[in-house]
Amino acid sequence: MRFYRSQRLIRQDLQAHIYSQSLLDNVRNLKSLCNPETKFCAVIKANAYGHGISETVNILKKADVDFFAVASIYEAIHILDLIKKQSILILEPINSTYSPDQVMICAKKGLHCVLSSLEDLNFISKILVTSKHVLKVHVNIESGMGRNGLDPEIASELIAKIDQSPNVTLAGVYTHLSTADEEDLSYAYEQLEKFNDFLKDNTIASRENVIIHAANSAATIKIPQSHFDMVRCGIAMYGYYSRPMSNPPLDLQPVMKLQTPIVKIKKIAAGLPVSYGRSFITERDTTVAIIPIGYADGYWRSFSNRAKMKIGEKVVPVIGRVCMDQLLIDVTDVPDASVGQMVTVIDNDQKSPCGAYALAELAGTICYEIPICVQAHVNRIVH
Ligand SMILES: *Cc1c(COP(=O)(O)O)cnc(C)c1O
């Protein structure tokens, strides 16, 4: 199997600043909520939540991180050569769309895979049977998330079969909580109870080398009894709570700041339309600045006429429709605005009018989706 490095387009003028120290501090802060021996799994799926998968791995590879969790084998292979001391967990269950080469790579390179059926166990066993390699697998227990977990009886059966398979070994048992970010944690506790029942019924805790894990960011922060042997943190590592918290028990610092320069400044007289659809009509003689970012870069069209940006500490409104790759801001109240000056599009401050919380609120989504939408061609500049 051959892996091609594609020639990627990078737009140097679209600058996603990635602050290493904030990322490392967030990891340290999250770890401070856990027992010292609890492993830390850094979730880096979705291009590290938009922060750049290679950049993020390069920052974290020397940190006190035990695992990287990715969505697919493709991401796993992409980061394989970057890391030495950490393991990789592929969250998507291994399945029969994998080529024999891919299964072999997983086993050979010690990638941790999720196994979710007897058929898939047979599939990988057949591929590995002639080799000396042993594939490490994790079994996902359905406790109420309702996605790809296995019902406890089937999971027990699967684990028994794994134990009889020479080329497969049980490396982890886990579950995923669907409401840990909510105020009311009663359902999360119910899920944990089901998970604990499974662990007890199958004497999982007494097994050596089986990592038990359940906590995402919200559970890591709010539910210590969900930590088990390892926590899996995504959003909090990047500096945001799953949803804004009023009295957070730790300080998180957003890791990304997205900026782009003003490329043109012009004056528009009062009473004139701005951008597609004439959705904005100037109420006064207006100085507008054009910046070269739009919905093609990950800045939502639904921010049209609603979002704010920052020039220095001055807050300016987005006016008119956000276009595919440009948009307009009203800089009438920033008389010293000039071509080349940087505009903050997504701020690295939870409370900022252009932080991910504020933008998520405008878009009717969760803060995850704001940095994640920042496209791969946006330049990641690591500080
Ligand atoms: C994405 C994901 C996480 C991380 O969730 P956050 O809320 O971002 O911390 C943890 N576990 C699994 C299985 C996931 O898919």
The ligand as an SDF file (V2000), in Angstrom:
LIG
                    3D

 15 15  0  0  0  0  0  0  0  0999 V2000
  -15.1330   13.0540   20.1010 C   0  0  0  0  0  0  0  0  0  0  0  0
  -15.0610   12.0830   21.2100 C   0  0  0  0  0  0  0  0  0  0  0  0
  -14.5450   12.4670   22.4730 C   0  0  0  0  0  0  0  0  0  0  0  0
  -14.1650   13.8840   22.8050 C   0  0  0  0  0  0  0  0  0  0  0  0
  -15.2990   14.6320   23.1810 O   0  0  0  0  0  0  0  0  0  0  0  0
  -15.1580   16.1180   23.7560 P   0  0  0  0  0  0  0  0  0  0  0  0
  -16.5140   16.4750   24.1820 O   0  0  0  0  0  0  0  0  0  0  0  0
  -14.6610   16.9630   22.6450 O   0  0  0  0  0  0  0  0  0  0  0  0
  -14.1660   16.0310   24.8730 O   0  0  0  0  0  0  0  0  0  0  0  0
  -14.3840   11.4780   23.4190 C   0  0  0  0  0  0  0  0  0  0  0  0
  -14.7410   10.1860   23.1620 N   0  0  0  0  0  0  0  0  0  0  0  0
  -15.2600    9.8000   21.9820 C   0  0  0  0  0  0  0  0  0  0  0  0
  -15.6510    8.3790   21.7700 C   0  0  0  0  0  0  0  0  0  0  0  0
  -15.4630   10.7360   20.9740 C   0  0  0  0  0  0  0  0  0  0  0  0
  -15.9990   10.3550   19.8130 O   0  0  0  0  0  0  0  0  0  0  0  0
  1  2  1  0
  2  3  1  0
  2 14  2  0
  3  4  1  0
  3 10  2  0
  4  5  1  0
  5  6  1  0
  6  7  2  0
  6  8  1  0
  6  9  1  0
 10 11  1  0
 11 12  2  0
 12 13  1  0
 12 14  1  0
 14 15  1  0
M  END
$$$$
